[in-house]
Amino acid sequence: MVEILCPHCEEEIELEDDVSGEFACPYCEDEFEWNIQHEVQHSEEAGSLFFAAILLLMGMLQLCLSYVGFFVTLFAWEAVEVGSYVLAAVAFLMTVATGFGGIIFLWFAVKNVLWRISRFMQPLSQK
C-alpha cells in the first residue's frame, strides 16, 4: 500500500502499490489522477529534432561565413590605407561575432540532441 495526500483536501489516502488511473477522494469526493504515464506524441519529438537540425545547420553556416569573413578581413586589412583601419576592424569584429553566434547555435543543437538521447536511455520505470 502507498499513502498519498489528496491534491484537493490534503487528507491521507491509501492506494494499492501498482494502481494507476483516475480516483475519487473518499473525504472530499473530488477526482484526481495517480501514477498516470502521459505518452509523448511522435510529432512533438519529430518537431524537436527538426528544430535541433535547423539549429545545427544555422550554426555550421555561421561558422563557415565567419571563416570566410575572417580571411576576407585579413586581405582587406592589408589593402586599406593607414587612416581607414576602423572599417577593417569593424568587419573583423562582425566576423568574430558571427563565429560566436555559430558556436552558440551549435551548442544549443548539440544540447537538445543529447537531452533527447538521455531521455530515451532512461529505464522505463523512471519515465
Secondary structure as the mmCIF struct_conf table of DSSP 4:
data_model
#
loop_
_struct_conf.conf_type_id
_struct_conf.id
_struct_conf.beg_label_comp_id
_struct_conf.beg_label_asym_id
_struct_conf.beg_label_seq_id
_struct_conf.end_label_comp_id
_struct_conf.end_label_asym_id
_struct_conf.end_label_seq_id
STRN STRN1 VAL A 2 LEU A 5
TURN_TY1_P TURN_TY1_P1 PRO A 7 CYS A 9
STRN STRN2 GLU A 12 LEU A 15
TURN_TY1_P TURN_TY1_P2 ASP A 17 ASP A 18
STRN STRN3 GLY A 21 ALA A 24
TURN_TY1_P TURN_TY1_P3 PRO A 26 CYS A 28
STRN STRN4 GLU A 31 TRP A 34
BEND BEND1 ASN A 35 ASN A 35
HELX_LH_PP_P HELX_LH_PP_P1 HIS A 38 GLN A 41
HELX_RH_AL_P HELX_RH_AL_P1 HIS A 42 ALA A 79
BEND BEND2 VAL A 80 VAL A 80
HELX_RH_3T_P HELX_RH_3T_P1 VAL A 82 SER A 84
HELX_RH_AL_P HELX_RH_AL_P2 TYR A 85 MET A 121
BEND BEND3 GLN A 122 GLN A 122
HELX_RH_3T_P HELX_RH_3T_P2 LEU A 124 GLN A 126
#
